[in-house]
Amino acid sequence: MLPEPNEYGQTMGARYEQQIEARARRFRRPSYLRVVVTRACPMHCPFCHHEGVGGNDGAVFGAGRSRPGFADWHCMLDVAARAGIRKFKFLGGEPLLEGALPALIAGVKSACLEADVSVITSGAVPVEMLEACFAAGLDRANLSIHGWTWEAFRANGGTVQYAQRRAVLERLLVLGRPLKLNFVYLGEASEQDLGVFLKDLSGERFTSRPVTVSILDDLGNAEMSPETIREVLRRLLGEPREKWVDDDPSSLPAERWRWRSGLTVEIKSSILGELAPWVVCETCPKRKQCREGTFALRLEPSGDVRFCMDRPDLRFSLLEACRADPGRAVDRWEAELCAMANTRPVVPPAMA
């Protein structure tokens, strides 16, 4: 006897296959680590979420048993590579303020040559530091646009850093390395600046180079969503010529819109709450408001690995594991990951 379909026309066998497929997506092993090497930053942008670790309270390297030193950072990143991390993104704060960053990048590449290593920068730093990072093995850079025009940049708290940001952008274009420009849309107040930004990036100088443009909604504004970004882009540029979705093996899928000029814009339309990778997600009080757009672990300045930007309680101390027994720190990583992962079995349908 064939199984009875449900109200959606699905049989038990079909539903079971869908459960298996959903589980494979949900319990995908994290391979992406966002490494917060410092909270210090010369900018004070209203939309900065500080990766969930707090505000601008100084550099990480230095004093105190509770703070990682260079040897600690080297050990923690080596453990992450041995635990299967293949995408490392250094950020902050402003990561290029950390003088040890080139050495840390070189250490990651030494531990895992095929690792994808990137940095998110405001560009408000000497270009020589960025070049030192590329020489150490940095693969690509993300440049945060804290206002494209001088007026918008100043409104976001920037002053003398504007010229520095332009110099960094010019150098990145000359180097020809993969580059992503991140623009956070704050509402009507930033729409004119966004329009100028998109117009400039529609020119051949940008479209002929490996430049990705990412337009993000303000995570601090619950009234904004990916649909807000779609509406703004249609207003400013009209309907795109092409639309598609790119799967990211290390993170969440992203929409791509391309116009006749060649300009391609990335829209982060998936959220971690939908993926629900952790056992606590199903009962998490913040799940309905979850705006996390990446599937990544975070290594905080304290040496803690954090599983969710919105849940400071979901963490373990990788620093303590490395100091206690570096040889067994990977085992601690595995144990913590398994404890967090939602591994309840999917029950197969009864056999007729």
C-alpha positions in Angstrom: 0.0 0.0 0.0 1.3 3.4 -1.0 1.7 5.9 1.9 -1.0 8.6 2.1 0.1 12.1 1.0 -0.3 15.0 3.4 -2.2 18.3 2.7 0.8 19.4 0.5 0.8 16.2 -1.6 3.9 14.8 0.1 4.2 11.2 1.0 6.0 10.1 4.2 9.0 9.0 2.1 9.2 12.4 0.5 9.0 14.1 3.8 11.7 11.9 5.2 14.0 12.8 2.3 13.3 16.5 2.9 14.1 16.1 6.6 17.4 14.4 5.6 18.2 17.2 3.2 17.3 19.9 5.7 19.4 18.3 8.3 22.4 18.2 6.0 22.0 21.9 5.4 21.4 22.7 9.1 24.2 20.7 10.6 26.8 21.6 8.0 30.1 21.9 9.8 31.4 25.5 10.2 34.5 26.2 8.2 34.5 30.0 8.5 36.1 31.9 11.4 35.8 35.6 12.0 38.9 36.6 14.0 38.4 39.8 16.1 42.0 40.8 16.7 41.3 44.3 18.2 38.4 46.5 19.2 40.3 49.7 18.6 39.2 51.7 15.6 39.6 55.3 14.4 36.0 55.4 13.2 32.8 55.6 15.2 30.2 54.5 12.7 26.6 54.3 14.0 25.9 51.0 12.3 28.9 49.1 13.7 27.8 46.0 15.6 31.4 45.3 16.8 30.9 41.6 16.0 29.0 41.4 19.3 32.1 41.9 21.4 31.7 45.5 22.6 33.0 48.9 21.7 36.3 50.7 21.0 38.3 49.9 24.2 41.8 49.5 22.9 44.1 46.9 21.3 44.2 43.3 22.2 47.9 42.3 22.3 49.6 43.1 25.6 49.1 42.9 29.2 47.1 40.6 31.4 46.8 36.8 31.8 43.2 37.1 30.5 44.4 38.6 27.2 46.0 36.5 24.5 49.6 37.3 23.6 51.2 36.6 20.2 52.0 33.0 21.0 48.5 32.4 22.2 47.0 33.8 19.0 49.4 31.7 16.9 48.3 28.6 18.8 44.6 29.4 18.6 44.7 30.0 14.8 46.7 26.8 14.3 44.1 24.8 16.3 41.3 26.4 14.2 43.1 25.3 11.0 43.5 21.8 12.3 39.8 21.7 13.4 38.7 22.3 9.8 38.5 26.1 9.4 39.3 27.1 5.8 38.1 30.7 5.7 39.7 33.2 8.1 38.5 36.8 8.1 40.4 39.2 10.3 38.4 42.2 11.6 37.8 44.4 14.6 37.6 47.3 15.3 40.2 48.1 12.7 42.4 45.0 12.3 45.1 46.8 10.4 45.9 48.7 13.6 47.3 45.5 15.0 51.0 45.4 14.2 51.2 41.6 14.6 48.6 41.0 11.9 51.0 40.2 9.0 52.7 37.5 11.2 49.3 36.0 12.1 48.3 35.8 8.5 51.6 34.1 7.7 51.0 31.7 10.5 47.5 30.8 9.1 49.0 30.2 5.6 51.7 28.1 7.2 49.1 25.9 9.0 46.8 25.7 6.0 48.1 26.8 2.6 44.7 26.6 0.9 43.0 28.7 3.5 41.1 31.7 2.2 42.4 34.7 4.3 40.8 38.1 4.1 40.5 41.3 6.2 37.7 43.9 6.7 39.1 47.4 6.9 37.8 50.9 7.1 40.8 52.0 5.0 41.6 54.6 7.6 45.1 53.3 8.1 48.4 53.6 6.3 48.4 51.7 3.0 51.8 50.1 3.9 50.2 47.9 6.6 47.8 46.5 4.0 50.6 45.8 1.6 52.5 44.0 4.4 49.5 41.8 5.0 49.3 40.9 1.3 53.0 40.1 1.3 52.3 37.7 4.3 49.6 35.8 2.4 46.4 37.8 2.6 44.2 36.8 -0.3 41.7 39.6 -0.5 40.3 42.6 1.3 36.8 43.9 2.2 36.6 47.7 2.4 33.8 49.2 4.5 32.4 52.3 3.0 31.6 54.7 5.9 30.2 57.3 3.5 31.3 57.4 -0.1 31.2 61.2 -0.5 33.1 63.5 1.9 29.8 64.9 3.3 28.5 61.4 4.2 31.9 60.3 5.5 32.0 63.3 7.8 28.4 62.6 9.0 29.5 59.1 10.1 32.3 60.5 12.2 35.2 60.5 9.8 37.5 63.5 9.1 41.1 63.2 8.0 40.6 59.4 7.4 38.8 60.2 4.1 41.9 60.9 2.1 43.5 57.8 3.7 40.5 55.6 2.6 40.8 56.9 -0.9 44.5 56.1 -1.0 43.8 52.5 0.3 41.1 52.0 -2.4 43.4 53.3 -5.1 46.1 50.9 -4.0 43.7 48.0 -3.9 42.5 48.7 -7.4 46.1 48.8 -8.7 47.0 45.6 -7.0 44.1 43.9 -8.8 43.3 41.6 -5.9 39.8 40.5 -5.2 38.0 43.3 -3.4 34.6 43.7 -1.8 33.1 47.1 -1.0 30.6 47.0 1.8 28.0 49.8 2.0 25.5 49.8 4.9 22.2 51.5 4.0 20.9 53.5 6.9 17.7 54.8 5.3 16.7 58.0 3.5 19.6 59.9 5.0 22.1 57.7 3.2 20.2 57.2 -0.1 21.8 60.1 -1.9 25.3 58.9 -1.0 24.4 55.3 -2.0 23.2 56.7 -5.4 26.5 58.4 -6.0 28.4 55.3 -4.9 26.5 53.0 -7.3 26.9 55.5 -10.2 30.6 55.7 -9.7 31.0 51.9 -9.4 29.0 51.4 -12.6 32.0 52.8 -14.5 34.5 50.6 -16.3 37.2 51.4 -13.8 35.4 49.2 -11.3 33.4 46.8 -13.5 36.6 45.7 -15.3 38.2 44.6 -12.0 37.5 41.8 -9.5 35.3 44.1 -7.4 32.2 42.9 -5.5 29.7 45.4 -4.2 27.7 44.4 -1.1 24.8 46.5 0.0 23.7 45.7 3.6 20.8 46.7 5.7 21.4 48.2 9.1 21.3 45.3 11.6 20.3 47.7 14.4 17.1 48.8 12.6 14.4 46.1 13.0 12.3 47.8 10.3 14.9 47.2 7.6 15.3 43.9 5.7 16.8 42.6 2.4 13.5 43.7 0.8 14.4 47.3 1.8 17.6 47.0 -0.1 15.9 45.5 -3.2 13.4 48.4 -3.3 16.2 51.0 -3.0 18.2 49.4 -5.7 15.2 49.4 -8.1 14.7 53.1 -7.3 18.3 54.0 -8.0 19.2 51.7 -10.8 16.0 50.2 -12.2 15.5 46.5 -12.7 18.7 44.5 -13.1 19.4 42.5 -16.3 20.3 39.4 -14.3 19.5 37.9 -10.9 20.9 34.7 -9.4 21.8 33.2 -6.1 25.3 32.1 -5.2 25.9 29.3 -2.7 28.8 29.9 -0.3 30.2 26.7 1.1 31.5 28.5 4.1 28.6 30.9 4.8 25.0 31.6 3.7 23.7 32.0 0.1 23.7 35.5 -1.4 21.6 37.1 -4.1 23.5 38.7 -7.0 21.9 41.5 -9.2 23.7 42.7 -12.3 22.9 45.7 -14.5 23.8 46.4 -18.1 26.7 48.5 -17.0 28.3 45.4 -15.6 27.8 46.5 -12.0 27.0 43.5 -9.8 25.6 43.9 -6.3 25.4 41.3 -3.6 22.4 41.2 -1.2 22.6 39.1 1.9 19.1 37.6 2.0 19.5 34.5 4.2 19.8 34.6 8.0 21.3 32.2 10.5 18.0 31.9 12.3 16.5 30.0 9.3 19.4 27.6 9.2 19.2 27.0 13.0 22.5 25.2 13.3 22.7 25.0 17.0 20.6 23.0 19.5 19.6 26.2 21.3 18.2 27.8 18.1 14.8 26.1 18.3 14.0 27.7 21.6 16.1 30.8 21.4 14.1 33.9 22.4 16.1 36.0 19.8 15.4 33.7 16.8 12.6 35.7 15.4 14.8 38.8 15.5 17.9 37.0 14.3 19.6 39.1 11.6 22.9 37.2 11.4 23.9 37.0 7.8 26.9 34.7 8.0 27.5 31.2 9.1 30.7 31.7 11.0 32.3 31.1 14.4 34.0 34.1 16.0 37.3 34.2 17.9 37.0 37.1 20.3 39.8 39.3 21.7 39.4 37.4 25.0 40.4 34.1 23.3 36.8 32.8 23.4 35.2 31.1 20.5 31.6 32.3 20.1 28.9 30.5 18.3 26.4 33.3 17.7 26.9 37.1 17.6 23.6 37.7 19.4 24.2 35.2 22.2 27.2 36.1 24.4 26.5 33.0 26.6 27.3 30.6 23.7 31.0 30.3 23.9 34.1 28.4 25.1 37.6 29.5 26.0 40.0 28.4 23.3 42.7 30.4 25.0 42.4 28.2 28.2 42.4 25.1 26.0 45.6 26.2 24.3 47.3 27.2 27.5 46.3 23.9 29.3 47.4 21.5 26.6 48.0 22.7 23.0 48.1 19.1 21.7 44.6 18.5 22.9 43.0 21.8 22.1 41.5 20.4 18.9 39.7 17.8 21.0 38.2 20.5 23.1 37.1 22.4 19.9 35.4 19.2 18.7 33.7 18.5 22.0 32.3 22.0 22.2 31.1 21.9 18.6 29.4 18.6 19.0 27.7 19.8 22.2 26.3 22.8 20.3 25.3 21.0 17.1 21.7 19.9 16.8 22.3 16.2 16.3 19.0 14.7 17.2 18.3 11.9 14.7 15.7 12.0 12.0 13.4 9.0 12.5 12.8 7.1 9.3 9.3 6.2 8.2 8.0 2.8 9.3 8.5 0.1 6.7 5.2 -1.3 5.3 
